[in-house]
Amino acid sequence: MNQGHTKWMEEVWNQREKNNLKRRFSKTWYHLTVKNVFVGGIKEDSEGHHLRDYFKQYGKIEVIEIVTD
């Protein structure tokens, strides 16, 4: 085997491994449960129902707490 072919095989193998990792981790992402999310930079007049309407697309929301200074 020449050096060019060996290098090509290594590149193919490395790309294959990267794709396998992406596939494996992307499948587990949807099974994660997030307990708390901090959202900064929202307007002062935002209300809980505004946030609920937006974030409900990502899953069940139990509590929304808006803390102001």
mmJSON file of the N, C-alpha and C atoms, coordinates in Angstrom:
{"data_MODEL":{"atom_site":{
"group_PDB":["ATOM","ATOM","ATOM","ATOM","ATOM","ATOM","ATOM","ATOM","ATOM","ATOM","ATOM","ATOM","ATOM","ATOM","ATOM","ATOM","ATOM","ATOM","ATOM","ATOM","ATOM","ATOM","ATOM","ATOM","ATOM","ATOM","ATOM","ATOM","ATOM","ATOM","ATOM","ATOM","ATOM","ATOM","ATOM","ATOM","ATOM","ATOM","ATOM","ATOM","ATOM","ATOM","ATOM","ATOM","ATOM","ATOM","ATOM","ATOM","ATOM","ATOM","ATOM","ATOM","ATOM","ATOM","ATOM","ATOM","ATOM","ATOM","ATOM","ATOM","ATOM","ATOM","ATOM","ATOM","ATOM","ATOM","ATOM","ATOM","ATOM","ATOM","ATOM","ATOM","ATOM","ATOM","ATOM","ATOM","ATOM","ATOM","ATOM","ATOM","ATOM","ATOM","ATOM","ATOM","ATOM","ATOM","ATOM","ATOM","ATOM","ATOM","ATOM","ATOM","ATOM","ATOM","ATOM","ATOM","ATOM","ATOM","ATOM","ATOM","ATOM","ATOM","ATOM","ATOM","ATOM","ATOM","ATOM","ATOM","ATOM","ATOM","ATOM","ATOM","ATOM","ATOM","ATOM","ATOM","ATOM","ATOM","ATOM","ATOM","ATOM","ATOM","ATOM","ATOM","ATOM","ATOM","ATOM","ATOM","ATOM","ATOM","ATOM","ATOM","ATOM","ATOM","ATOM","ATOM","ATOM","ATOM","ATOM","ATOM","ATOM","ATOM","ATOM","ATOM","ATOM","ATOM","ATOM","ATOM","ATOM","ATOM","ATOM","ATOM","ATOM","ATOM","ATOM","ATOM","ATOM","ATOM","ATOM","ATOM","ATOM","ATOM","ATOM","ATOM","ATOM","ATOM","ATOM","ATOM","ATOM","ATOM","ATOM","ATOM","ATOM","ATOM","ATOM","ATOM","ATOM","ATOM","ATOM","ATOM","ATOM","ATOM","ATOM","ATOM","ATOM","ATOM","ATOM","ATOM","ATOM","ATOM","ATOM","ATOM","ATOM","ATOM","ATOM","ATOM","ATOM","ATOM","ATOM","ATOM","ATOM","ATOM","ATOM","ATOM","ATOM","ATOM","ATOM"],
"id":[1,2,3,4,5,6,7,8,9,10,11,12,13,14,15,16,17,18,19,20,21,22,23,24,25,26,27,28,29,30,31,32,33,34,35,36,37,38,39,40,41,42,43,44,45,46,47,48,49,50,51,52,53,54,55,56,57,58,59,60,61,62,63,64,65,66,67,68,69,70,71,72,73,74,75,76,77,78,79,80,81,82,83,84,85,86,87,88,89,90,91,92,93,94,95,96,97,98,99,100,101,102,103,104,105,106,107,108,109,110,111,112,113,114,115,116,117,118,119,120,121,122,123,124,125,126,127,128,129,130,131,132,133,134,135,136,137,138,139,140,141,142,143,144,145,146,147,148,149,150,151,152,153,154,155,156,157,158,159,160,161,162,163,164,165,166,167,168,169,170,171,172,173,174,175,176,177,178,179,180,181,182,183,184,185,186,187,188,189,190,191,192,193,194,195,196,197,198,199,200,201,202,203,204,205,206,207],
"type_symbol":["N","C","C","N","C","C","N","C","C","N","C","C","N","C","C","N","C","C","N","C","C","N","C","C","N","C","C","N","C","C","N","C","C","N","C","C","N","C","C","N","C","C","N","C","C","N","C","C","N","C","C","N","C","C","N","C","C","N","C","C","N","C","C","N","C","C","N","C","C","N","C","C","N","C","C","N","C","C","N","C","C","N","C","C","N","C","C","N","C","C","N","C","C","N","C","C","N","C","C","N","C","C","N","C","C","N","C","C","N","C","C","N","C","C","N","C","C","N","C","C","N","C","C","N","C","C","N","C","C","N","C","C","N","C","C","N","C","C","N","C","C","N","C","C","N","C","C","N","C","C","N","C","C","N","C","C","N","C","C","N","C","C","N","C","C","N","C","C","N","C","C","N","C","C","N","C","C","N","C","C","N","C","C","N","C","C","N","C","C","N","C","C","N","C","C","N","C","C","N","C","C","N","C","C","N","C","C"],
"label_atom_id":["N","CA","C","N","CA","C","N","CA","C","N","CA","C","N","CA","C","N","CA","C","N","CA","C","N","CA","C","N","CA","C","N","CA","C","N","CA","C","N","CA","C","N","CA","C","N","CA","C","N","CA","C","N","CA","C","N","CA","C","N","CA","C","N","CA","C","N","CA","C","N","CA","C","N","CA","C","N","CA","C","N","CA","C","N","CA","C","N","CA","C","N","CA","C","N","CA","C","N","CA","C","N","CA","C","N","CA","C","N","CA","C","N","CA","C","N","CA","C","N","CA","C","N","CA","C","N","CA","C","N","CA","C","N","CA","C","N","CA","C","N","CA","C","N","CA","C","N","CA","C","N","CA","C","N","CA","C","N","CA","C","N","CA","C","N","CA","C","N","CA","C","N","CA","C","N","CA","C","N","CA","C","N","CA","C","N","CA","C","N","CA","C","N","CA","C","N","CA","C","N","CA","C","N","CA","C","N","CA","C","N","CA","C","N","CA","C","N","CA","C","N","CA","C","N","CA","C","N","CA","C","N","CA","C","N","CA","C","N","CA","C"],
"label_alt_id":[null,null,null,null,null,null,null,null,null,null,null,null,null,null,null,null,null,null,null,null,null,null,null,null,null,null,null,null,null,null,null,null,null,null,null,null,null,null,null,null,null,null,null,null,null,null,null,null,null,null,null,null,null,null,null,null,null,null,null,null,null,null,null,null,null,null,null,null,null,null,null,null,null,null,null,null,null,null,null,null,null,null,null,null,null,null,null,null,null,null,null,null,null,null,null,null,null,null,null,null,null,null,null,null,null,null,null,null,null,null,null,null,null,null,null,null,null,null,null,null,null,null,null,null,null,null,null,null,null,null,null,null,null,null,null,null,null,null,null,null,null,null,null,null,null,null,null,null,null,null,null,null,null,null,null,null,null,null,null,null,null,null,null,null,null,null,null,null,null,null,null,null,null,null,null,null,null,null,null,null,null,null,null,null,null,null,null,null,null,null,null,null,null,null,null,null,null,null,null,null,null,null,null,null,null,null,null],
"label_comp_id":["MET","MET","MET","ASN","ASN","ASN","GLN","GLN","GLN","GLY","GLY","GLY","HIS","HIS","HIS","THR","THR","THR","LYS","LYS","LYS","TRP","TRP","TRP","MET","MET","MET","GLU","GLU","GLU","GLU","GLU","GLU","VAL","VAL","VAL","TRP","TRP","TRP","ASN","ASN","ASN","GLN","GLN","GLN","ARG","ARG","ARG","GLU","GLU","GLU","LYS","LYS","LYS","ASN","ASN","ASN","ASN","ASN","ASN","LEU","LEU","LEU","LYS","LYS","LYS","ARG","ARG","ARG","ARG","ARG","ARG","PHE","PHE","PHE","SER","SER","SER","LYS","LYS","LYS","THR","THR","THR","TRP","TRP","TRP","TYR","TYR","TYR","HIS","HIS","HIS","LEU","LEU","LEU","THR","THR","THR","VAL","VAL","VAL","LYS","LYS","LYS","ASN","ASN","ASN","VAL","VAL","VAL","PHE","PHE","PHE","VAL","VAL","VAL","GLY","GLY","GLY","GLY","GLY","GLY","ILE","ILE","ILE","LYS","LYS","LYS","GLU","GLU","GLU","ASP","ASP","ASP","SER","SER","SER","GLU","GLU","GLU","GLY","GLY","GLY","HIS","HIS","HIS","HIS","HIS","HIS","LEU","LEU","LEU","ARG","ARG","ARG","ASP","ASP","ASP","TYR","TYR","TYR","PHE","PHE","PHE","LYS","LYS","LYS","GLN","GLN","GLN","TYR","TYR","TYR","GLY","GLY","GLY","LYS","LYS","LYS","ILE","ILE","ILE","GLU","GLU","GLU","VAL","VAL","VAL","ILE","ILE","ILE","GLU","GLU","GLU","ILE","ILE","ILE","VAL","VAL","VAL","THR","THR","THR","ASP","ASP","ASP"],
"label_asym_id":["A","A","A","A","A","A","A","A","A","A","A","A","A","A","A","A","A","A","A","A","A","A","A","A","A","A","A","A","A","A","A","A","A","A","A","A","A","A","A","A","A","A","A","A","A","A","A","A","A","A","A","A","A","A","A","A","A","A","A","A","A","A","A","A","A","A","A","A","A","A","A","A","A","A","A","A","A","A","A","A","A","A","A","A","A","A","A","A","A","A","A","A","A","A","A","A","A","A","A","A","A","A","A","A","A","A","A","A","A","A","A","A","A","A","A","A","A","A","A","A","A","A","A","A","A","A","A","A","A","A","A","A","A","A","A","A","A","A","A","A","A","A","A","A","A","A","A","A","A","A","A","A","A","A","A","A","A","A","A","A","A","A","A","A","A","A","A","A","A","A","A","A","A","A","A","A","A","A","A","A","A","A","A","A","A","A","A","A","A","A","A","A","A","A","A","A","A","A","A","A","A","A","A","A","A","A","A"],
"label_entity_id":["1","1","1","1","1","1","1","1","1","1","1","1","1","1","1","1","1","1","1","1","1","1","1","1","1","1","1","1","1","1","1","1","1","1","1","1","1","1","1","1","1","1","1","1","1","1","1","1","1","1","1","1","1","1","1","1","1","1","1","1","1","1","1","1","1","1","1","1","1","1","1","1","1","1","1","1","1","1","1","1","1","1","1","1","1","1","1","1","1","1","1","1","1","1","1","1","1","1","1","1","1","1","1","1","1","1","1","1","1","1","1","1","1","1","1","1","1","1","1","1","1","1","1","1","1","1","1","1","1","1","1","1","1","1","1","1","1","1","1","1","1","1","1","1","1","1","1","1","1","1","1","1","1","1","1","1","1","1","1","1","1","1","1","1","1","1","1","1","1","1","1","1","1","1","1","1","1","1","1","1","1","1","1","1","1","1","1","1","1","1","1","1","1","1","1","1","1","1","1","1","1","1","1","1","1","1","1"],
"label_seq_id":[1,1,1,2,2,2,3,3,3,4,4,4,5,5,5,6,6,6,7,7,7,8,8,8,9,9,9,10,10,10,11,11,11,12,12,12,13,13,13,14,14,14,15,15,15,16,16,16,17,17,17,18,18,18,19,19,19,20,20,20,21,21,21,22,22,22,23,23,23,24,24,24,25,25,25,26,26,26,27,27,27,28,28,28,29,29,29,30,30,30,31,31,31,32,32,32,33,33,33,34,34,34,35,35,35,36,36,36,37,37,37,38,38,38,39,39,39,40,40,40,41,41,41,42,42,42,43,43,43,44,44,44,45,45,45,46,46,46,47,47,47,48,48,48,49,49,49,50,50,50,51,51,51,52,52,52,53,53,53,54,54,54,55,55,55,56,56,56,57,57,57,58,58,58,59,59,59,60,60,60,61,61,61,62,62,62,63,63,63,64,64,64,65,65,65,66,66,66,67,67,67,68,68,68,69,69,69],
"pdbx_PDB_ins_code":[null,null,null,null,null,null,null,null,null,null,null,null,null,null,null,null,null,null,null,null,null,null,null,null,null,null,null,null,null,null,null,null,null,null,null,null,null,null,null,null,null,null,null,null,null,null,null,null,null,null,null,null,null,null,null,null,null,null,null,null,null,null,null,null,null,null,null,null,null,null,null,null,null,null,null,null,null,null,null,null,null,null,null,null,null,null,null,null,null,null,null,null,null,null,null,null,null,null,null,null,null,null,null,null,null,null,null,null,null,null,null,null,null,null,null,null,null,null,null,null,null,null,null,null,null,null,null,null,null,null,null,null,null,null,null,null,null,null,null,null,null,null,null,null,null,null,null,null,null,null,null,null,null,null,null,null,null,null,null,null,null,null,null,null,null,null,null,null,null,null,null,null,null,null,null,null,null,null,null,null,null,null,null,null,null,null,null,null,null,null,null,null,null,null,null,null,null,null,null,null,null,null,null,null,null,null,null],
"Cartn_x":[0.848,0.0,0.891,0.524,1.333,0.86,1.681,1.381,0.09,-0.163,-1.379,-2.635,-2.609,-3.766,-3.973,-2.877,-2.961,-3.551,-3.099,-3.62,-5.112,-5.513,-6.922,-7.758,-7.244,-7.968,-8.118,-7.078,-7.155,-8.21,-8.259,-9.248,-10.663,-10.858,-12.183,-12.566,-11.636,-11.907,-12.258,-11.474,-11.732,-13.099,-13.469,-14.781,-15.891,-15.673,-16.666,-16.865,-15.773,-15.858,-16.59,-16.298,-16.992,-18.488,-18.861,-20.279,-20.95,-20.25,-20.806,-21.048,-20.1,-20.268,-21.446,-21.552,-22.668,-23.997,-24.082,-25.32,-25.663,-24.675,-24.912,-25.36,-24.717,-25.069,-26.335,-26.633,-27.855,-29.083,-28.985,-30.116,-30.382,-29.337,-29.539,-30.006,-29.768,-30.14,-31.622,-32.465,-33.903,-34.413,-33.584,-34.006,-33.547,-32.921,-32.448,-33.597,-33.562,-34.542,-33.824,-34.339,-33.753,-34.623,-34.009,-34.756,-34.978,-33.959,-34.047,-33.414,-34.017,-33.471,-33.449,-32.309,-32.206,-32.353,-33.238,-33.429,-33.19,-32.171,-31.857,-32.253,-32.333,-32.583,-34.011,-34.954,-36.352,-36.881,-37.932,-38.517,-39.113,-39.103,-39.619,-41.112,-41.843,-43.287,-43.67,-42.671,-42.969,-43.688,-44.619,-45.378,-45.163,-45.513,-45.312,-45.93,-47.115,-47.785,-47.047,-46.333,-45.523,-44.399,-43.733,-42.641,-43.169,-44.285,-44.875,-45.255,-45.875,-46.272,-45.073,-43.962,-42.773,-42.104,-41.872,-41.069,-41.839,-43.15,-43.909,-43.567,-43.013,-42.616,-41.477,-40.783,-39.656,-40.013,-41.229,-41.632,-42.507,-42.83,-43.711,-43.029,-43.786,-43.287,-44.086,-43.403,-44.093,-44.256,-43.194,-43.236,-42.464,-43.018,-42.305,-42.186,-40.969,-40.722,-39.931,-40.491,-39.806,-39.263,-37.946,-37.281,-36.77,-37.091,-36.614,-35.77,-34.961,-34.113,-34.918],
"Cartn_y":[-1.18,0.0,1.24,2.212,3.432,4.4,5.417,6.376,7.149,7.524,8.27,7.474,6.184,5.326,5.159,5.005,4.865,6.121,7.278,8.548,8.673,8.3,8.351,7.445,6.231,5.292,5.857,6.521,7.135,8.237,9.053,10.124,9.564,8.515,7.878,7.32,6.653,6.075,7.157,8.253,9.344,9.968,10.178,10.75,9.801,8.514,7.514,7.538,7.635,7.7,8.963,10.103,11.346,11.205,10.62,10.433,9.511,8.456,7.544,8.261,9.099,9.858,10.819,11.524,12.452,11.715,10.576,9.799,9.33,8.837,8.308,9.404,10.56,11.62,12.353,12.455,13.146,12.348,11.04,10.217,10.402,10.575,10.703,12.095,13.086,14.467,14.581,13.888,14.023,13.377,12.626,11.945,12.66,13.81,14.557,15.322,15.425,16.209,17.4,18.572,19.792,20.271,20.534,20.964,22.467,23.237,24.698,25.302,26.37,27.103,28.575,29.215,30.654,31.333,32.301,33.071,34.528,35.118,36.515,37.407,38.686,39.656,39.736,39.26,39.37,40.751,41.171,42.484,42.517,43.685,43.824,43.527,43.757,43.521,42.088,41.201,39.807,39.14,38.275,37.541,36.049,35.298,33.859,33.18,33.623,32.96,33.199,34.32,34.555,33.514,33.307,32.333,30.916,30.613,29.28,29.01,29.991,29.816,29.513,30.161,29.93,28.594,28.32,27.162,25.848,25.863,24.609,23.717,24.287,23.477,22.514,22.761,21.93,20.9,20.958,19.969,20.564,19.714,20.104,21.139,22.155,23.195,23.104,22.954,22.849,24.204,24.98,26.258,27.302,28.506,29.643,30.686,31.102,32.122,33.249,34.444,35.605,36.432,36.563,37.308,38.614,39.722,41.026,41.682,42.635,43.364,44.384],
"Cartn_z":[0.0,0.0,0.0,-0.826,-0.836,0.239,0.491,1.564,1.312,0.05,-0.289,0.034,-0.289,-0.018,1.489,2.228,3.684,4.314,3.867,4.39,4.084,2.875,2.485,3.392,3.658,4.52,5.933,6.453,7.78,7.811,6.755,6.692,6.642,5.851,5.77,7.135,7.805,9.121,10.14,10.158,11.098,10.862,9.595,9.292,9.724,9.521,9.924,11.441,12.182,13.64,14.096,13.462,13.802,13.561,12.436,12.126,13.134,13.548,14.552,15.876,16.291,17.534,17.434,16.309,16.12,16.207,15.532,15.536,16.948,17.664,19.002,19.968,19.929,20.858,20.453,19.17,18.759,19.177,19.247,19.684,21.174,21.961,23.403,23.792,22.946,23.27,23.583,22.852,23.022,24.304,24.971,26.191,27.458,27.306,28.465,29.107,30.418,31.154,31.767,31.499,32.033,33.181,34.314,35.495,35.521,35.186,35.243,34.001,33.53,32.39,32.753,32.551,32.761,31.408,31.334,30.106,30.455,29.883,30.158,29.001,29.282,28.226,27.746,28.554,28.131,28.507,27.832,28.1,29.501,30.106,31.472,31.563,30.488,30.533,30.131,29.99,29.655,30.815,30.467,31.481,31.274,32.299,32.266,31.06,30.679,29.558,28.24,28.115,26.916,26.829,27.949,27.977,27.783,28.415,28.278,26.825,26.175,24.775,23.885,24.169,23.347,23.673,24.944,25.329,25.338,25.217,25.236,24.052,22.994,21.843,22.193,23.301,23.703,24.761,25.28,26.271,27.356,28.317,29.418,30.319,30.689,31.593,32.88,33.989,35.27,35.943,36.012,36.722,35.924,35.874,35.299,36.39,36.64,37.657,37.011,37.035,36.477,37.632,37.68,38.743,38.153,38.813,38.345,39.428,39.024,39.98,40.741],
"occupancy":[1.0,1.0,1.0,1.0,1.0,1.0,1.0,1.0,1.0,1.0,1.0,1.0,1.0,1.0,1.0,1.0,1.0,1.0,1.0,1.0,1.0,1.0,1.0,1.0,1.0,1.0,1.0,1.0,1.0,1.0,1.0,1.0,1.0,1.0,1.0,1.0,1.0,1.0,1.0,1.0,1.0,1.0,1.0,1.0,1.0,1.0,1.0,1.0,1.0,1.0,1.0,1.0,1.0,1.0,1.0,1.0,1.0,1.0,1.0,1.0,1.0,1.0,1.0,1.0,1.0,1.0,1.0,1.0,1.0,1.0,1.0,1.0,1.0,1.0,1.0,1.0,1.0,1.0,1.0,1.0,1.0,1.0,1.0,1.0,1.0,1.0,1.0,1.0,1.0,1.0,1.0,1.0,1.0,1.0,1.0,1.0,1.0,1.0,1.0,1.0,1.0,1.0,1.0,1.0,1.0,1.0,1.0,1.0,1.0,1.0,1.0,1.0,1.0,1.0,1.0,1.0,1.0,1.0,1.0,1.0,1.0,1.0,1.0,1.0,1.0,1.0,1.0,1.0,1.0,1.0,1.0,1.0,1.0,1.0,1.0,1.0,1.0,1.0,1.0,1.0,1.0,1.0,1.0,1.0,1.0,1.0,1.0,1.0,1.0,1.0,1.0,1.0,1.0,1.0,1.0,1.0,1.0,1.0,1.0,1.0,1.0,1.0,1.0,1.0,1.0,1.0,1.0,1.0,1.0,1.0,1.0,1.0,1.0,1.0,1.0,1.0,1.0,1.0,1.0,1.0,1.0,1.0,1.0,1.0,1.0,1.0,1.0,1.0,1.0,1.0,1.0,1.0,1.0,1.0,1.0,1.0,1.0,1.0,1.0,1.0,1.0,1.0,1.0,1.0,1.0,1.0,1.0],
"B_iso_or_equiv":[0.0,0.0,0.0,0.0,0.0,0.0,0.0,0.0,0.0,0.0,0.0,0.0,0.0,0.0,0.0,0.0,0.0,0.0,0.0,0.0,0.0,0.0,0.0,0.0,0.0,0.0,0.0,0.0,0.0,0.0,0.0,0.0,0.0,0.0,0.0,0.0,0.0,0.0,0.0,0.0,0.0,0.0,0.0,0.0,0.0,0.0,0.0,0.0,0.0,0.0,0.0,0.0,0.0,0.0,0.0,0.0,0.0,0.0,0.0,0.0,0.0,0.0,0.0,0.0,0.0,0.0,0.0,0.0,0.0,0.0,0.0,0.0,0.0,0.0,0.0,0.0,0.0,0.0,0.0,0.0,0.0,0.0,0.0,0.0,0.0,0.0,0.0,0.0,0.0,0.0,0.0,0.0,0.0,0.0,0.0,0.0,0.0,0.0,0.0,0.0,0.0,0.0,0.0,0.0,0.0,0.0,0.0,0.0,0.0,0.0,0.0,0.0,0.0,0.0,0.0,0.0,0.0,0.0,0.0,0.0,0.0,0.0,0.0,0.0,0.0,0.0,0.0,0.0,0.0,0.0,0.0,0.0,0.0,0.0,0.0,0.0,0.0,0.0,0.0,0.0,0.0,0.0,0.0,0.0,0.0,0.0,0.0,0.0,0.0,0.0,0.0,0.0,0.0,0.0,0.0,0.0,0.0,0.0,0.0,0.0,0.0,0.0,0.0,0.0,0.0,0.0,0.0,0.0,0.0,0.0,0.0,0.0,0.0,0.0,0.0,0.0,0.0,0.0,0.0,0.0,0.0,0.0,0.0,0.0,0.0,0.0,0.0,0.0,0.0,0.0,0.0,0.0,0.0,0.0,0.0,0.0,0.0,0.0,0.0,0.0,0.0,0.0,0.0,0.0,0.0,0.0,0.0],
"pdbx_formal_charge":[null,null,null,null,null,null,null,null,null,null,null,null,null,null,null,null,null,null,null,null,null,null,null,null,null,null,null,null,null,null,null,null,null,null,null,null,null,null,null,null,null,null,null,null,null,null,null,null,null,null,null,null,null,null,null,null,null,null,null,null,null,null,null,null,null,null,null,null,null,null,null,null,null,null,null,null,null,null,null,null,null,null,null,null,null,null,null,null,null,null,null,null,null,null,null,null,null,null,null,null,null,null,null,null,null,null,null,null,null,null,null,null,null,null,null,null,null,null,null,null,null,null,null,null,null,null,null,null,null,null,null,null,null,null,null,null,null,null,null,null,null,null,null,null,null,null,null,null,null,null,null,null,null,null,null,null,null,null,null,null,null,null,null,null,null,null,null,null,null,null,null,null,null,null,null,null,null,null,null,null,null,null,null,null,null,null,null,null,null,null,null,null,null,null,null,null,null,null,null,null,null,null,null,null,null,null,null],
"auth_seq_id":[1,1,1,2,2,2,3,3,3,4,4,4,5,5,5,6,6,6,7,7,7,8,8,8,9,9,9,10,10,10,11,11,11,12,12,12,13,13,13,14,14,14,15,15,15,16,16,16,17,17,17,18,18,18,19,19,19,20,20,20,21,21,21,22,22,22,23,23,23,24,24,24,25,25,25,26,26,26,27,27,27,28,28,28,29,29,29,30,30,30,31,31,31,32,32,32,33,33,33,34,34,34,35,35,35,36,36,36,37,37,37,38,38,38,39,39,39,40,40,40,41,41,41,42,42,42,43,43,43,44,44,44,45,45,45,46,46,46,47,47,47,48,48,48,49,49,49,50,50,50,51,51,51,52,52,52,53,53,53,54,54,54,55,55,55,56,56,56,57,57,57,58,58,58,59,59,59,60,60,60,61,61,61,62,62,62,63,63,63,64,64,64,65,65,65,66,66,66,67,67,67,68,68,68,69,69,69],
"auth_comp_id":["MET","MET","MET","ASN","ASN","ASN","GLN","GLN","GLN","GLY","GLY","GLY","HIS","HIS","HIS","THR","THR","THR","LYS","LYS","LYS","TRP","TRP","TRP","MET","MET","MET","GLU","GLU","GLU","GLU","GLU","GLU","VAL","VAL","VAL","TRP","TRP","TRP","ASN","ASN","ASN","GLN","GLN","GLN","ARG","ARG","ARG","GLU","GLU","GLU","LYS","LYS","LYS","ASN","ASN","ASN","ASN","ASN","ASN","LEU","LEU","LEU","LYS","LYS","LYS","ARG","ARG","ARG","ARG","ARG","ARG","PHE","PHE","PHE","SER","SER","SER","LYS","LYS","LYS","THR","THR","THR","TRP","TRP","TRP","TYR","TYR","TYR","HIS","HIS","HIS","LEU","LEU","LEU","THR","THR","THR","VAL","VAL","VAL","LYS","LYS","LYS","ASN","ASN","ASN","VAL","VAL","VAL","PHE","PHE","PHE","VAL","VAL","VAL","GLY","GLY","GLY","GLY","GLY","GLY","ILE","ILE","ILE","LYS","LYS","LYS","GLU","GLU","GLU","ASP","ASP","ASP","SER","SER","SER","GLU","GLU","GLU","GLY","GLY","GLY","HIS","HIS","HIS","HIS","HIS","HIS","LEU","LEU","LEU","ARG","ARG","ARG","ASP","ASP","ASP","TYR","TYR","TYR","PHE","PHE","PHE","LYS","LYS","LYS","GLN","GLN","GLN","TYR","TYR","TYR","GLY","GLY","GLY","LYS","LYS","LYS","ILE","ILE","ILE","GLU","GLU","GLU","VAL","VAL","VAL","ILE","ILE","ILE","GLU","GLU","GLU","ILE","ILE","ILE","VAL","VAL","VAL","THR","THR","THR","ASP","ASP","ASP"],
"auth_asym_id":["A","A","A","A","A","A","A","A","A","A","A","A","A","A","A","A","A","A","A","A","A","A","A","A","A","A","A","A","A","A","A","A","A","A","A","A","A","A","A","A","A","A","A","A","A","A","A","A","A","A","A","A","A","A","A","A","A","A","A","A","A","A","A","A","A","A","A","A","A","A","A","A","A","A","A","A","A","A","A","A","A","A","A","A","A","A","A","A","A","A","A","A","A","A","A","A","A","A","A","A","A","A","A","A","A","A","A","A","A","A","A","A","A","A","A","A","A","A","A","A","A","A","A","A","A","A","A","A","A","A","A","A","A","A","A","A","A","A","A","A","A","A","A","A","A","A","A","A","A","A","A","A","A","A","A","A","A","A","A","A","A","A","A","A","A","A","A","A","A","A","A","A","A","A","A","A","A","A","A","A","A","A","A","A","A","A","A","A","A","A","A","A","A","A","A","A","A","A","A","A","A","A","A","A","A","A","A"],
"auth_atom_id":["N","CA","C","N","CA","C","N","CA","C","N","CA","C","N","CA","C","N","CA","C","N","CA","C","N","CA","C","N","CA","C","N","CA","C","N","CA","C","N","CA","C","N","CA","C","N","CA","C","N","CA","C","N","CA","C","N","CA","C","N","CA","C","N","CA","C","N","CA","C","N","CA","C","N","CA","C","N","CA","C","N","CA","C","N","CA","C","N","CA","C","N","CA","C","N","CA","C","N","CA","C","N","CA","C","N","CA","C","N","CA","C","N","CA","C","N","CA","C","N","CA","C","N","CA","C","N","CA","C","N","CA","C","N","CA","C","N","CA","C","N","CA","C","N","CA","C","N","CA","C","N","CA","C","N","CA","C","N","CA","C","N","CA","C","N","CA","C","N","CA","C","N","CA","C","N","CA","C","N","CA","C","N","CA","C","N","CA","C","N","CA","C","N","CA","C","N","CA","C","N","CA","C","N","CA","C","N","CA","C","N","CA","C","N","CA","C","N","CA","C","N","CA","C","N","CA","C","N","CA","C","N","CA","C","N","CA","C","N","CA","C"],
"pdbx_PDB_model_num":[1,1,1,1,1,1,1,1,1,1,1,1,1,1,1,1,1,1,1,1,1,1,1,1,1,1,1,1,1,1,1,1,1,1,1,1,1,1,1,1,1,1,1,1,1,1,1,1,1,1,1,1,1,1,1,1,1,1,1,1,1,1,1,1,1,1,1,1,1,1,1,1,1,1,1,1,1,1,1,1,1,1,1,1,1,1,1,1,1,1,1,1,1,1,1,1,1,1,1,1,1,1,1,1,1,1,1,1,1,1,1,1,1,1,1,1,1,1,1,1,1,1,1,1,1,1,1,1,1,1,1,1,1,1,1,1,1,1,1,1,1,1,1,1,1,1,1,1,1,1,1,1,1,1,1,1,1,1,1,1,1,1,1,1,1,1,1,1,1,1,1,1,1,1,1,1,1,1,1,1,1,1,1,1,1,1,1,1,1,1,1,1,1,1,1,1,1,1,1,1,1,1,1,1,1,1,1]
}}}
